[in-house]
Amino acid sequence: MEDLVESILDYIRADYTDYAIMINGEWGSGKTYFWNHKIRNKIENMELNGKRYKTIYMSLYGISNLEEISKKIFIETTQLMDKNLKKYMNSNGQVTIPEYAKTGLDMANLFGVTQNGDKLDYADFFATDDKVLCFDDLERANVDVIDILGYINNFVEHDHIKTIIICNEKELSNKLKSSNLEMKTFIATYLLDKEGSLVKKTDKPMVERIQDTIEYVFDKANDYERIKEKLIGETFEYAPEFNYIINGILMRYEKYPELIRFLRENTNLIISTFNKSGTRNLRILKHALNDFKKIFDMVNKSYPNTNNRVMQTMLIFTIAVSFEIKAGKVTKDKFININSNEEYKAILVSSRVFMDNRQFYIKEFDNNYYYNFKADYRFFKFIEIYIRTRIFDMKVFKDNMDVIINTVDTDKLPAYKRLLTEEYWKIADDQFDSVIEFVLDDVKNGRIKPIEIVKIFAYFSYFIKRRLISYDIKAMKSVFINGINIASLNAEYCANVEEELDTISVREVGPDMDEIVKYFNETNETLKDKMYTEKADELFKCIPMKMELFFDKFAKECMDVPIFKYYDEFQLFQRISCASNEDIVAIKEVMVDRAKKYTKQIEPEVKNIKKLKQVIDDYIEGKEPTIKNIMLEEFSKELEKIIDLYKPNFLTKRDDYLTN
């Protein structure tokens, strides 16, 4: 990002330019924020040849004629020359004049009323070497883009004013193609009819012929490219630093201590949910966080002891539903008929257990936004209604919260869950010591998942530093490591370690925590091997008697998993050799397809693939050519191609392999 800033400043510093520059990026991605917070101040703080630069910013959004642009430039320019006006704006933190104020100033000038009795300084008025023009929202103007660029070209080519254009070229291209589409289609159809092309038999569909004619006759895109080539010297692709911008967005809540503390602790959840939305639209995120402020305030006011995990889930749900509805990814009615968390979960059970695809969207929504985030209560009807209708329904809110309080009662939670799911200061002083004792007993006896033991160690370390508990940190570390060992005997592999640890709000831990995490990761890798060994045993036992089940499991669970690493190659060969010839071919084909798509992911199994190939080669060596032996020989050849993908020059061979 700093490289982009410096490149733009280099353009401003250049002694002579007869071109503008363009900043291109998607809607809502923060281009205007980038101008206001990264570029404008740096330009205005520059001093070249004894002069300081002045920026003149104007949005072209809704502009319906070129005269409106001239008016905006005039108002922005005169504001810079009026000392009293500038002094007022600086003292009140105003960057630009509000639109309604500009109208008043414009009318005052029209009727000959001078600003504060001052006369215009024409020397300053005619100066162009100390001004930088910034035109934003080019694609949102209601004037022909070609006309606007021609208008801007006057400043650039004749006056050599430094000019920056901010736009979304993708939307601009769509606008150029879709303007007056009905009229263009009518004329194109008329021309084709006159040529006799409408009835002529060709391989090209009618829609394509009409589209080609439209592009030939009304080629605005080429006009745009021609004037852009003349006007725009450089186009910079704006790739925002979302983490930086999102942190900037959160700053607007600094005056709300409880809210900002919660948002800061859950910044990773905000960023993760934003990324999962598949959009780059920061405006929707801003609106979602504003909506969440209302939700947070109402929950804290009426239900102050709400479980922290529930609040985190509300945050995810608010952002997720906002993006799904406001980004146009789904129609608003997708959630209307779901009235409770129970109904939501019932839909998920139906879609997953019974393979019911009638609610495919809900399953995908849940898989996407709640992937690796465990929460029993993850659909909030009052939030969905609020985002969809802008009405905060108090009755639905109360009904939802009463159910949540009754089903997520912290007094009935195990002690370790209380510690992990609610702020420790909400635990009464007379209960705290007993909670710690219960938790420690669970850790010692391995009654808690290993990942939870890691999280709890973070809290114990924090409590020791704050002298809330009197334990030696080194002794505690040994207790927790032993607890991980005991728990791992019956534990499952944790696939989302990073996200799980991101839920820990305590960050002041230190090197002891690093040792615990390292030990856990080693233990977790062992659990991973155990899990895949069991999965491999279950999978390959389906060969040769349950081939349909084998292919189904392989396709759903093992395409990007190095499953062959976890099964003995001799046993695998025995099973494959007992399969029908048709099934041997099918296994070979699915392995080939998998290797093409997931080369990197399945690399750890290549050692076993080599062993399997050797076992096959040893078996068929010197044997009579039967159909099965030929099939096994072909199988071996395909394994060789897969193995070749992992040789030092595999990229070249892989390209050849993909084309064969």
Order of alpha helices (4+ residues) and beta strands (2+ residues): alpha-beta-alpha-alpha-beta-beta-beta-alpha-alpha-alpha-alpha-beta-alpha-beta-alpha-alpha-alpha-alpha-beta-alpha-alpha-alpha-alpha-alpha-alpha-alpha-alpha-alpha-alpha-alpha-alpha-alpha-alpha-alpha-alpha-alpha-alpha-alpha-alpha-alpha
